[in-house]
């Protein structure tokens, strides 16, 4: 089962922090064992489908599951590092560390010289009536089902919580084809990054602020949910309830560190709400008050995977140093200053407050606001518009630009600035931006039209010349536009260009396919659907009389009263010819259903 | 619930199709899936009756932390089915109560 005989470093948890720690400790030549509960290593990275913020040293603009692959690949080349999955550290004693191997249901006692606890976190569980019904899932559980195993958690989802996880998972649910009915947030503003909120908003997901969940409805599984408004003291307001028909309630109320093993190892823990709950006391080498035990990642305070990896590396290097291995001190110093930079921006304010309570002094860096880019001055040029409203520690726009037109600068929290003189309009930044916050625009000066380029991570991917709905920032349909170009950059974020009315250049920010159900009828008499009409138009029947002969539209008993105008409108939308310029076709008798008897008897009398 | 076949970002490589049993009824799964995930894919969210109040419960966290997915697997109770691989011929039952100590 295990090939390592002499064990130096035991790492509990094979997520981003544990794997990063294993890599650093392993590089020093130590024998390292990573023990992970899951059936595959990688922790929560394996279900993260979004591109990460950060800089290129820490996988910026790479999707989480790809980061896991890269870390595991690096480890697979190290003979002295072993990963055990389906195994759990079940306690820490003076005599040793018992590890449960689930596969053969055996406990093995290990005696490592150093322990790195990278046990992560668990989801916070909200209190409301019937919150234990099957179908009330943590946001992480929804991601596991959907992104790790490819199983849709439900059809209709209510998301509770608008932090980054709630926003990201809502977007991912829509990507997978589920319907997010609303994102419910008790505070009066959205908790997560504005760029993540915008991604969800332009899909048309309603954001219900100052609301909270009151109860889950259903017998032995979720069939609905009741939410209600809350006042400024977070108390539910009676009579302000709203009911949703949903099969899944997803709770994204945050995470709390899994500190059980830290405490068992003799490490002090303290309650620091800003860091998610009880957290270990530790120094900036990630050493706990139990001198042989280090921590890294969410267990040391809820943050995100980039800081988890940096902490892991710091812990790994220090474990190696403890065991008299030669380490790169400069690298250790760099890692410490990198993590401080990451935490220096306004989005890390809460983390800084928490860490200050633990005794750290942290810098809070100023950032530079977007200077005036003179976007209007370059009217007619194909160019990106950067809608990066918050100082997030992130710079792939800068590093991906092939001509150096985008600058974030020294402080990674700064908002990018673009030099439109240098910009060639290639669109790479649109595809690379982890926040999907960059769009291309180009005014077509010889017409009232414009082209916008949108990062589009949905299926089906539209084709050139296809008509699509153009959506506003709030997911409202503005108009129908035609796709002019689809550019693929090989990172699963294609940039889709669509021709729009120039008036929408500042408001149009998403598209969706023009699609109809199989039972979307235009003609009641002859049972002809929107899809039938559109298909016929695509086949080349672009005149009303042609459509009539081909589909029998307007040939039924109502004589076209119900369907004629609707058909003409579809024809107009598809061909771009206004209805008033289309031929409405003939109006043939009889104008109402008439029996043969009436006609034949009448004609006899009239003769 | 639906197994996704197409996704804009992910590709799902599923293992061999296998059979397992839930409450004696034959269901299908793919190798590499966990028991709880395979049950969910078959539309089964209700995994156990709680020991005291006999309430229906399913998983909450799906990563082995919350212990709400405890089921009886091949006669052994208290198995965390969200992190246990489903296997050919496995027999899974809803757990009622805390489970008996086996010989």
Interface residues (C-beta under 8 A of the other chain):
Chain A: X37 X38 X39 X44 X49 X63 X65 X86 X88 X102 X122 X123 X125 X132 X133 X134 X135 X136 X137 X138 X140 X141 X144 X145 X146 X147 X149 X150 X151 X152 X153 X154 X175 X176 X177 X220 X221 X258 X457 X458 X459 X461 X492
Chain B: X1 X2 X3 X4 X5 X6 X7 X8 X9 X10 X12 X14 X32 X33 X34 X37 X40 X41 X45 X46 X47 X50 X55 X56 X57 X58 X59 X60 X61 X62 X63 X64 X65 X66 X68 X82 X83 X84 X85
